[in-house]
């Protein structure tokens, strides 16, 4: 497990550097140029990328371009409808993961988590370090720290339940995070949010991996077609990133919109999912 976590951290660090390099370039970069910029041999660079995402670095560059989001909207746009968004209450099998969720009671929400014990720790993921938090009923927080830093990510998540009791316990949250990234088993989520926010998060759960939707589609699916700005705010307040896939929400124009944990993380997630989906679909 430790070796796998080190690989995750290493691969994402390389990816973040590659994104910056690709963005600064005026034309696609060759494997030799990218590898040299990463201080690696071309063979090693190709090997770690192919292991991480399932396609070559040359192919992966196409998923990291700024136009990739527009291509997703053209080719893999999930048109949500009210029945789809409302049919997930209580959880069940959602796409490639087993997820079950429940909302904290209105009383607990009003008391800002008072009486709730939240265990927390930092775990490595394919997108760098993540701060994870869990109650005895499931994962209640997952935030990525590659761009914001671990302390700021922890403070951000903890501020959502300021009256809760926090206990450092990485061993308790590590299996939940492992399951979240394909480690097997069922993942339980314990959400705290206003009813409108939870409706938005439930709609996000209907978007398959490798696909995207728009903020306006989400607004329509939850019965508030004019509340696009409020939907965007609720998406940004999603406490459980990746599993509640707010990274799959884009602007209608094809722009990325925002991402609470940094746009490089969002771009890496969309590229990773798109590349894996294409690799699986290839004959």
Buried (B, 14 or more C-beta within 10 A) or exposed (E): EEEEBEBBBEBBEBBBBBBEBBEEEEEEBEBEEBBBBBEBEBEEBBBBBBEBBBBBBBBBBBBBBEEBBBBBBEEBBBEBBEEBBBEBEEBEEBBEBBBBBBBBEEEBBEBBBEEBEBBBBBBBBBBBBBBBBBBEBBBBBBBBBBBBEBEBBBEBBBEBBEEBEBEEBEEBBBBBBBBBBEBEEEBBBBBBBEEBBBBBBBBBBBBBBBBBBBBBBBBBBBEBEEBBEBBBBBBBBBBBBBBBBBBBBBBEEBEBBBBBBBBBBBBBBBBBBBBBBBEEEEE
